[in-house]
Amino acid sequence: MYNKETDKLIRYVDNVLHFTFFLVFIQLMLYHKQSNFQYLAGVKSSGEGTDIYNNTLYFWGLDNKNLFGARIVTIGFPYILIGAARFNRISLSRILLVIILAYISMSRTPIFALISGVAYIIWKMPGRYIKLSFFVLIALITPFVLNSVLRIDTLTSSSDGMGLRLIYWAAFFVNFDKISIWGEGFLSSDKFLDKYALIYMGEPNIHNTFLNNYLDFGILGLSFYVLFLITLFRYGKSLFNNRAYWVTAFIPLLATMMVLFPGYDNDIIVYLILIFIIGQLKSFNYNKCTYSMSL
């Protein structure tokens, strides 16, 4: 399946993503400018992060904190993988660029997903001292990440985005017996959460792809969705004979799906298309990869 046209397509996608992240940076700077850039170092609450998203300043991406943050992941991690697949090198510049943009998006979702994917890459890469240095760095920055990025002190607060997710998930499991095995119907989350959640802020989904699919479509819908993901993973792995690549590509996707998407968003489809295209470059091999600072 791989040919020169595929290589040309991947180079084109890479160039488009370069320009895309330039636009993402400009958009985020416009959002931060209205608050005199006081939140660039982090916010104390989810609400503060949401407040910078003024829709009158919107021109690119999204004017929603969590969805914009998730979109940075769904185009950002393929952007990291392109460098690895095309050149057999892990671009530290790409990783740093995507993580910084994710951080200043004020959303915790992309940070969690990106760290999961990048940690797996480092773990699989050869080089004992690189791994040791990475995990020492993780240990050193963990207090900052927990307090300023993940804001763990407000994690269970009902006014915090993650706190609301915990409330919604609790409503799902506590009232699981009230959900029809065939599902409650498409876009049923608002009615379900309004009725059973201790606090409901009007979101149209339960902030978990798999729970949301069961709520909407029941056991059959959830089963078909999970089987679709498993089949795509196995098909890609067998077609391109590169299991390491596909495991790497699915980690941040699943991490994002577990805390945000309802499951039928176009971001997921775009991500799957991108990793499928990139996966055709069979040169990806952890044992041959090196680190690089170039884009």
Legacy VTK file of the C-alpha trace (Angstrom):
# vtk DataFile Version 3.0
C-alpha trace
ASCII
DATASET POLYDATA
POINTS 295 float
0.000 0.000 0.000
2.889 2.367 0.719
4.264 4.257 -2.293
5.785 7.600 -3.248
2.360 9.205 -3.293
1.879 8.202 0.339
5.222 9.755 1.245
4.203 12.927 -0.572
0.872 12.968 1.288
2.579 12.582 4.671
5.008 15.412 3.878
2.028 17.549 2.899
0.216 16.676 6.153
3.366 17.518 8.102
3.601 20.954 6.487
-0.091 21.604 7.126
0.375 20.725 10.796
3.351 23.106 11.051
1.087 25.919 9.883
-1.829 24.690 11.996
0.160 24.991 15.206
1.249 28.473 14.218
-2.445 29.400 14.022
-3.128 27.633 17.331
-0.400 29.721 18.965
-1.830 32.981 17.556
-5.335 32.046 18.703
-4.188 31.220 22.231
-2.200 34.447 22.439
-5.319 36.397 21.468
-7.264 34.686 24.235
-4.535 35.405 26.786
-4.020 38.996 25.673
-7.419 40.036 27.006
-6.275 39.013 30.501
-2.870 40.680 30.073
-1.239 37.233 29.897
-1.627 36.784 33.660
-2.694 33.143 33.267
0.186 31.984 31.073
1.859 30.526 34.158
-1.307 28.636 35.063
-4.734 29.122 36.566
-6.086 28.352 40.018
-9.379 26.911 38.823
-11.093 25.456 35.784
-13.366 28.494 35.731
-10.449 30.895 35.309
-9.225 28.875 32.358
-12.666 28.934 30.773
-12.971 32.709 31.186
-10.171 33.481 28.723
-12.126 31.839 25.879
-13.884 34.926 24.574
-15.835 33.948 21.456
-15.468 37.466 20.043
-11.730 36.720 19.682
-12.264 33.335 18.082
-10.912 32.811 14.575
-9.289 29.371 14.659
-9.793 26.061 16.397
-12.511 26.303 19.023
-13.779 28.741 21.606
-14.193 25.957 24.172
-11.327 25.198 26.577
-11.657 21.434 26.855
-12.457 20.796 23.210
-9.655 23.064 22.023
-7.248 21.329 24.388
-8.367 17.930 23.127
-7.932 19.061 19.533
-4.341 20.014 20.318
-3.843 16.373 21.324
-5.654 14.865 18.338
-3.467 16.766 15.892
-0.448 17.182 18.181
0.398 13.561 18.872
0.236 12.587 15.172
2.517 15.591 14.603
5.010 14.015 17.025
4.619 10.613 15.371
5.257 11.973 11.868
8.753 13.000 12.887
9.390 9.565 14.361
7.948 7.684 11.392
9.536 9.812 8.649
12.991 10.305 10.089
13.324 7.620 12.796
13.936 10.271 15.391
11.933 11.586 18.295
11.734 15.345 17.922
12.052 16.913 21.361
11.131 20.247 19.751
7.804 18.843 18.548
7.066 17.344 21.948
7.928 20.598 23.713
5.890 22.681 21.263
2.754 20.565 21.607
3.002 20.327 25.412
3.472 24.106 25.765
0.448 24.796 23.557
-1.559 22.228 25.510
-0.520 23.880 28.774
-1.465 27.412 27.720
-4.799 26.114 26.413
-5.712 25.917 30.140
-7.148 22.415 29.693
-5.873 19.474 31.713
-7.138 16.855 29.266
-4.352 17.279 26.681
-1.637 17.358 29.354
-2.764 14.017 30.752
-3.054 12.445 27.288
0.235 13.831 25.981
2.221 12.836 29.066
0.806 9.307 28.750
1.887 9.021 25.121
5.287 10.680 25.556
6.073 8.591 28.659
5.414 5.427 26.661
7.699 6.645 23.857
10.542 7.367 26.303
10.008 4.019 28.015
10.284 2.126 24.724
13.255 4.100 23.411
16.745 2.649 23.876
19.152 4.496 26.149
19.288 3.844 29.880
20.553 7.329 30.764
17.884 9.088 28.703
15.195 7.113 30.497
16.749 7.818 33.879
17.028 11.539 33.098
13.420 11.635 31.926
12.018 10.007 35.048
14.203 12.172 37.303
12.765 15.190 35.483
9.256 13.814 35.982
9.938 13.418 39.706
11.230 17.003 39.948
8.320 18.615 38.127
5.595 16.405 39.626
4.698 18.901 42.410
4.326 21.668 39.815
2.297 19.439 37.494
-0.010 18.310 40.294
-0.601 21.800 41.692
-0.424 24.156 38.706
-1.323 21.930 35.759
-3.646 19.215 37.057
-4.793 21.396 39.991
-5.182 18.334 42.174
-6.271 20.401 45.197
-9.547 21.272 43.422
-9.945 17.926 41.667
-13.021 16.841 43.609
-14.625 20.278 43.837
-18.047 20.517 42.210
-16.956 23.803 40.627
-14.014 22.078 38.931
-14.273 20.401 35.544
-12.807 17.135 36.794
-14.976 17.285 39.889
-18.039 17.497 37.649
-16.814 14.501 35.670
-16.597 12.477 38.885
-20.156 13.515 39.742
-21.403 12.508 36.274
-19.608 9.165 36.373
-20.965 8.493 39.848
-24.481 9.229 38.569
-23.944 6.705 35.772
-22.761 3.868 38.014
-25.127 4.522 40.903
-28.095 4.561 38.529
-26.808 1.911 36.151
-29.841 -0.286 36.807
-32.106 2.497 35.536
-30.398 2.560 32.124
-32.000 0.351 29.491
-29.741 -2.393 28.184
-30.603 -1.047 24.717
-29.656 2.492 25.696
-31.640 5.648 26.336
-31.331 7.032 22.806
-29.034 9.375 20.911
-27.941 12.447 22.921
-29.691 11.246 26.068
-26.994 12.475 28.459
-28.648 15.815 29.181
-31.888 14.227 30.379
-30.092 11.513 32.342
-27.666 13.859 34.084
-30.327 16.462 34.770
-32.346 13.780 36.539
-29.666 11.839 38.401
-26.487 13.922 38.786
-26.068 15.827 42.038
-24.919 18.809 39.974
-25.518 19.301 36.262
-23.993 22.144 34.262
-25.692 21.471 30.927
-23.022 19.439 29.107
-24.385 17.306 26.232
-22.337 14.235 27.201
-21.043 12.336 30.205
-17.354 13.056 29.468
-16.390 9.465 28.800
-16.657 7.866 25.380
-17.476 4.380 26.597
-19.960 5.350 29.301
-21.602 7.747 26.884
-21.978 5.064 24.215
-23.604 2.683 26.663
-25.957 5.404 27.888
-27.007 6.326 24.344
-26.892 2.994 22.520
-26.803 0.307 25.196
-24.767 -2.863 25.256
-24.899 -3.299 21.472
-23.702 0.246 20.788
-20.848 -0.019 23.285
-19.846 -3.461 21.985
-19.796 -2.317 18.359
-17.770 0.781 19.256
-15.175 -1.176 21.232
-14.995 -3.819 18.491
-14.480 -1.069 15.909
-11.463 0.266 17.823
-10.037 -3.213 18.408
-10.529 -4.169 14.759
-8.889 -0.974 13.517
-5.944 -1.519 15.848
-5.489 -5.125 14.779
-5.974 -4.304 11.102
-3.409 -1.523 11.172
-0.968 -3.665 13.159
-1.279 -6.596 10.731
-1.381 -4.507 7.544
1.671 -2.405 8.352
3.361 -4.934 10.660
4.315 -2.362 13.267
2.755 -3.121 16.647
4.925 -0.614 18.543
3.611 2.251 16.439
-0.034 1.338 16.908
0.246 0.881 20.663
1.946 4.273 20.867
-0.712 5.928 18.713
-3.655 4.530 20.688
-2.473 5.495 24.196
-3.207 9.273 24.036
-6.379 8.623 22.046
-7.799 6.329 24.723
-6.635 8.675 27.485
-8.549 11.544 25.855
-11.634 9.440 25.182
-11.803 8.378 28.819
-12.236 11.941 30.113
-13.885 13.921 27.349
-15.384 12.796 24.046
-18.886 11.360 23.676
-17.459 9.088 20.974
-18.872 10.333 17.695
-16.831 13.528 17.412
-15.017 14.337 14.193
-11.790 14.880 16.183
-11.576 11.143 16.836
-12.090 10.342 13.159
-9.425 12.876 12.119
-6.999 11.345 14.624
-7.638 7.815 13.361
-7.186 8.917 9.739
-3.902 10.657 10.579
-2.405 7.718 12.465
-3.535 5.348 9.691
-1.772 7.462 7.053
1.379 7.837 9.153
1.340 4.131 10.037
2.070 3.293 6.407
5.650 4.457 6.995
6.991 1.127 8.148
10.348 2.652 9.042
9.149 3.437 12.604
11.331 1.350 14.898
12.092 2.194 18.521
15.421 0.373 18.391
16.588 2.595 15.531
15.102 5.881 16.748
17.258 8.707 18.022
16.462 11.997 19.723
16.631 15.278 17.876
15.922 18.957 18.525
14.912 19.674 14.920
11.285 19.864 13.834
LINES 1 296
295 0 1 2 3 4 5 6 7 8 9 10 11 12 13 14 15 16 17 18 19 20 21 22 23 24 25 26 27 28 29 30 31 32 33 34 35 36 37 38 39 40 41 42 43 44 45 46 47 48 49 50 51 52 53 54 55 56 57 58 59 60 61 62 63 64 65 66 67 68 69 70 71 72 73 74 75 76 77 78 79 80 81 82 83 84 85 86 87 88 89 90 91 92 93 94 95 96 97 98 99 100 101 102 103 104 105 106 107 108 109 110 111 112 113 114 115 116 117 118 119 120 121 122 123 124 125 126 127 128 129 130 131 132 133 134 135 136 137 138 139 140 141 142 143 144 145 146 147 148 149 150 151 152 153 154 155 156 157 158 159 160 161 162 163 164 165 166 167 168 169 170 171 172 173 174 175 176 177 178 179 180 181 182 183 184 185 186 187 188 189 190 191 192 193 194 195 196 197 198 199 200 201 202 203 204 205 206 207 208 209 210 211 212 213 214 215 216 217 218 219 220 221 222 223 224 225 226 227 228 229 230 231 232 233 234 235 236 237 238 239 240 241 242 243 244 245 246 247 248 249 250 251 252 253 254 255 256 257 258 259 260 261 262 263 264 265 266 267 268 269 270 271 272 273 274 275 276 277 278 279 280 281 282 283 284 285 286 287 288 289 290 291 292 293 294
